[in-house]
């Protein structure tokens, strides 16, 4: 290719690149597959309070330090601007701790090069302990329903993919006025893909699956101040998402689930957490 077709964005926070599973696994794959490296440019967007060195990498690399820690949306919009300026077609979004595989990357590059406008996003299956976490179907009274592991191709149903491992078409996100700044970190993926699909965008589910550890599945259900502060931010974003983009049915489900989660927390003795959940449930 005469130019990279994919701009990969790795967002760092309080971790060096050598400590980032995404960077190390991507570097290893591209060292072994120079044909894939030709298709890529890397943007490292560092939200850490201090800067980090950038090790040698098989593809062209750009490093941005943002010590203000403005979040994911700011980093992704910086990548969108760079991709637009350099006429790059796709953005590949990666959490710093996502472990990539050669099968995933080869499939992503091949699909991105052959898209021909048929779809606007490519998403892998993100799996934890054999359960598909992403993409999942819209909210119900129970846990979000995962898609079937055999799902492949353009989805006829609305999906909720996570950010990491997703590729989004640059011109599509430009048309949507970029990544929504009102969701700087939490629920940015939900908001982005809800807007994309509402505007007629199509999502292609890949065959590839990546192991993914969802932090909320491992959060300490306690009254610890740091846990509560993190949960408060997540709940604020979750509530804002359903208030702004949710259907009437989803808003009802969201309210009921908040009350149910509060009851479980109070029953477990996590009184501050239960109060926080109840307070969110009654917030207009």
C-alpha positions as CSV (number, residue, x, y, z in Angstrom):
1,X,0.0,0.0,0.0
2,X,1.2,3.5,-0.7
3,X,-0.1,4.7,2.6
4,X,-1.3,3.1,5.9
5,X,-4.9,2.1,5.8
6,X,-5.3,1.8,9.6
7,X,-4.3,4.2,12.4
8,X,-4.0,2.2,15.6
9,X,-4.6,4.1,18.9
10,X,-3.2,2.9,22.2
11,X,-4.2,5.0,25.2
12,X,-1.7,4.7,28.0
13,X,-2.3,5.6,31.7
14,X,0.4,5.2,34.4
15,X,2.1,2.4,32.4
16,X,5.0,2.3,30.1
17,X,4.7,0.9,26.6
18,X,6.8,-2.1,27.6
19,X,4.2,-2.8,30.3
20,X,1.3,-2.5,27.8
21,X,0.0,-5.9,26.6
22,X,-1.5,-4.1,23.6
23,X,1.8,-2.6,22.5
24,X,4.0,-5.6,23.2
25,X,1.6,-8.1,21.4
26,X,1.1,-5.7,18.5
27,X,4.9,-5.2,18.1
28,X,5.5,-9.0,18.2
29,X,2.9,-9.7,15.5
30,X,4.1,-6.9,13.2
31,X,7.7,-8.0,13.5
32,X,6.6,-11.4,12.3
33,X,4.2,-10.1,9.7
34,X,5.7,-7.1,7.9
35,X,2.9,-7.3,5.4
36,X,0.5,-6.3,8.2
37,X,2.9,-3.6,9.4
38,X,2.8,-1.9,6.0
39,X,-1.0,-1.3,6.6
40,X,-0.6,0.5,9.9
41,X,0.5,3.6,11.7
42,X,0.5,3.8,15.5
43,X,-0.6,6.7,17.7
44,X,0.4,6.3,21.3
45,X,-1.8,8.8,23.3
46,X,-0.3,9.0,26.9
47,X,-2.6,10.2,29.6
48,X,0.0,9.5,32.3
49,X,1.2,12.3,34.6
50,X,4.7,11.8,33.2
51,X,6.0,11.0,29.7
52,X,7.3,7.6,28.6
53,X,9.9,6.5,26.1
54,X,8.7,5.0,22.8
55,X,10.6,1.8,21.9
56,X,11.4,0.8,18.3
57,X,8.3,-0.3,16.5
58,X,7.8,-2.0,13.1
59,X,5.5,0.7,11.8
60,X,5.5,4.5,11.8
61,X,4.7,5.8,15.3
62,X,3.4,9.1,16.7
63,X,3.5,9.9,20.5
64,X,1.3,12.4,22.3
65,X,1.6,13.2,26.0
66,X,-1.5,14.6,27.7
67,X,-0.7,15.0,31.4
68,X,-4.2,16.5,32.0
69,X,-5.6,13.0,31.5
70,X,-8.6,14.2,29.4
71,X,-9.8,10.7,28.9
72,X,-10.5,8.3,26.0
73,X,-12.8,10.6,23.9
74,X,-10.1,13.3,23.7
75,X,-7.5,10.6,22.6
76,X,-9.8,9.1,20.0
77,X,-10.7,12.5,18.6
78,X,-7.0,13.3,18.3
79,X,-6.6,10.1,16.4
80,X,-9.6,11.0,14.2
81,X,-8.0,14.3,13.4
82,X,-4.7,12.7,12.5
83,X,-6.3,10.0,10.4
84,X,-8.3,12.7,8.5
85,X,-5.2,14.8,7.9
86,X,-3.3,11.8,6.6
87,X,-6.2,10.3,4.6
88,X,-6.2,7.1,6.6
89,X,-9.4,5.1,6.3
90,X,-9.8,3.3,9.6
91,X,-9.1,3.7,13.4
92,X,-8.2,0.7,15.5
93,X,-9.0,1.4,19.2
94,X,-7.0,-0.5,21.8
95,X,-7.0,-0.5,25.6
96,X,-3.5,-0.7,26.9
97,X,-4.1,-4.1,28.4
98,X,-5.7,-5.8,25.4
99,X,-3.7,-8.9,24.2
100,X,-3.8,-9.2,20.5
101,X,-3.5,-12.3,18.3
102,X,-2.1,-12.7,14.8
103,X,-5.4,-14.3,13.7
104,X,-7.3,-11.2,14.9
105,X,-5.0,-8.7,13.3
106,X,-4.8,-10.5,10.0
107,X,-8.6,-10.8,9.8
108,X,-9.0,-7.1,10.8
109,X,-6.6,-5.9,8.1
110,X,-8.1,-8.1,5.4
111,X,-11.7,-7.0,6.2
112,X,-10.7,-3.3,6.4
113,X,-9.1,-3.4,3.0
114,X,-12.1,-5.2,1.4
115,X,-14.9,-3.2,3.0
116,X,-16.0,-1.2,0.0
117,X,-18.4,0.8,2.2
118,X,-20.5,-2.2,3.2
119,X,-20.0,-1.6,6.9
120,X,-18.8,1.2,9.2
121,X,-17.2,-0.8,12.1
122,X,-15.4,-4.1,12.7
123,X,-15.6,-5.7,16.1
124,X,-14.1,-8.9,17.5
125,X,-15.7,-11.0,20.2
126,X,-14.2,-10.2,23.6
127,X,-14.4,-13.2,25.9
128,X,-13.9,-13.8,29.6
129,X,-14.1,-17.3,31.0
130,X,-15.8,-18.6,27.9
131,X,-18.5,-15.9,28.0
132,X,-18.8,-13.4,25.2
133,X,-18.8,-9.9,26.9
134,X,-18.7,-7.9,23.7
135,X,-20.6,-7.3,21.6
136,X,-23.8,-7.8,23.5
137,X,-27.5,-7.1,22.8
138,X,-29.4,-4.2,24.2
139,X,-30.4,-4.0,27.9
140,X,-32.9,-6.3,29.5
141,X,-34.0,-6.9,33.1
142,X,-31.3,-9.5,33.4
143,X,-27.6,-9.2,32.4
144,X,-27.0,-8.0,28.9
145,X,-27.5,-11.0,26.5
146,X,-24.3,-12.0,24.7
147,X,-24.3,-12.8,21.1
148,X,-23.7,-16.4,20.0
149,X,-20.0,-17.3,19.7
150,X,-20.6,-18.4,16.1
151,X,-21.9,-15.0,15.0
152,X,-20.1,-13.6,11.9
153,X,-20.8,-10.9,9.4
154,X,-22.9,-7.7,9.3
155,X,-25.3,-7.6,12.1
156,X,-29.0,-7.1,11.4
157,X,-29.6,-6.4,15.1
158,X,-28.4,-3.5,17.2
159,X,-25.2,-4.3,19.1
160,X,-23.3,-2.9,22.0
161,X,-19.6,-3.5,21.3
162,X,-16.8,-2.4,23.7
163,X,-14.1,0.0,22.5
164,X,-11.0,-2.2,22.6
165,X,-10.3,-4.2,19.4
166,X,-12.9,-2.3,17.4
167,X,-12.1,-0.6,14.1
168,X,-14.3,2.3,13.0
169,X,-14.4,4.0,9.6
170,X,-12.9,7.4,9.8
171,X,-15.3,9.2,7.4
172,X,-18.3,7.7,9.3
173,X,-17.1,9.0,12.7
174,X,-16.3,12.4,11.0
175,X,-19.9,12.5,9.8
176,X,-21.1,11.9,13.3
177,X,-19.0,14.9,14.5
178,X,-16.4,12.7,16.2
179,X,-16.5,10.7,19.4
180,X,-19.0,12.2,22.0
181,X,-17.1,14.4,24.4
182,X,-19.9,14.1,27.0
183,X,-18.6,10.6,27.6
184,X,-14.9,11.1,28.2
185,X,-14.2,7.5,29.5
186,X,-17.1,5.5,30.7
187,X,-19.9,4.5,28.3
188,X,-18.0,6.1,25.4
189,X,-18.3,2.9,23.5
190,X,-22.0,2.5,24.2
191,X,-22.7,6.1,23.1
192,X,-20.5,6.0,20.0
193,X,-22.0,2.7,18.6
194,X,-25.5,3.8,19.5
195,X,-25.1,7.0,17.6
196,X,-23.5,5.1,14.7
197,X,-26.3,2.6,14.4
198,X,-29.0,5.2,14.9
199,X,-27.6,7.0,11.9
200,X,-27.7,3.9,9.7
201,X,-24.1,2.6,10.3
202,X,-23.5,-1.1,10.0
203,X,-21.3,-3.3,12.3
204,X,-19.5,-6.4,11.1
205,X,-18.8,-9.0,13.7
206,X,-15.5,-10.8,13.1
207,X,-14.7,-14.4,13.6
208,X,-11.7,-13.5,15.8
209,X,-12.1,-13.6,19.6
210,X,-9.8,-11.9,22.2
211,X,-9.5,-12.6,25.9
212,X,-10.8,-9.6,27.9
213,X,-10.9,-9.0,31.6
214,X,-13.8,-6.7,32.4
215,X,-12.8,-4.6,35.4
216,X,-16.3,-4.2,36.8
217,X,-16.6,-8.0,37.0
218,X,-13.7,-8.0,39.5
219,X,-14.4,-4.8,41.5
220,X,-14.4,-5.2,45.2
221,X,-18.0,-4.9,46.4
222,X,-17.1,-2.8,49.4
223,X,-17.3,0.6,51.0
224,X,-13.7,1.4,50.0
225,X,-13.5,5.1,48.9
226,X,-11.5,4.5,45.7
227,X,-14.0,1.8,44.6
228,X,-16.9,4.1,45.4
229,X,-15.4,7.0,43.5
230,X,-14.8,4.8,40.4
231,X,-18.3,3.4,40.6
232,X,-19.8,6.9,41.0
233,X,-18.2,8.0,37.7
234,X,-19.4,4.8,36.0
235,X,-22.9,5.2,37.3
236,X,-23.0,8.8,36.3
237,X,-22.0,7.9,32.7
238,X,-24.4,4.9,32.6
239,X,-27.3,7.0,33.8
240,X,-26.5,9.8,31.3
241,X,-26.4,7.3,28.5
242,X,-29.8,5.8,29.1
243,X,-31.3,9.2,29.8
244,X,-30.0,10.6,26.5
245,X,-30.0,7.6,24.2
246,X,-32.2,4.9,25.8
247,X,-35.6,3.8,24.6
248,X,-38.5,4.0,27.1
249,X,-38.1,0.3,27.7
250,X,-34.4,0.6,28.3
251,X,-34.9,3.4,30.8
252,X,-37.4,1.2,32.7
253,X,-35.0,-1.7,32.7
254,X,-32.1,0.5,33.8
255,X,-34.1,1.9,36.8
256,X,-35.3,-1.6,37.9
257,X,-31.7,-2.9,37.7
258,X,-30.3,0.0,39.8
259,X,-32.8,-0.8,42.5
260,X,-32.0,-4.5,42.3
261,X,-28.3,-3.8,42.5
262,X,-28.8,-1.5,45.5
263,X,-30.7,-4.2,47.3
264,X,-27.9,-6.7,46.7
265,X,-25.3,-4.2,47.9
266,X,-27.2,-3.4,51.1
267,X,-27.9,-7.1,51.8
268,X,-24.1,-7.7,51.5
269,X,-23.4,-4.9,53.9
270,X,-22.0,-2.4,51.4
271,X,-24.2,0.4,52.6
272,X,-22.4,3.3,50.9
273,X,-22.5,1.5,47.6
274,X,-26.2,0.7,48.1
275,X,-27.0,4.3,48.9
276,X,-25.1,5.4,45.8
277,X,-27.1,3.0,43.6
278,X,-30.4,4.1,45.1
279,X,-29.5,7.8,44.7
280,X,-28.7,7.2,41.0
281,X,-32.0,5.3,40.6
282,X,-34.0,8.4,41.8
283,X,-32.0,10.9,39.9
284,X,-34.2,12.4,37.0
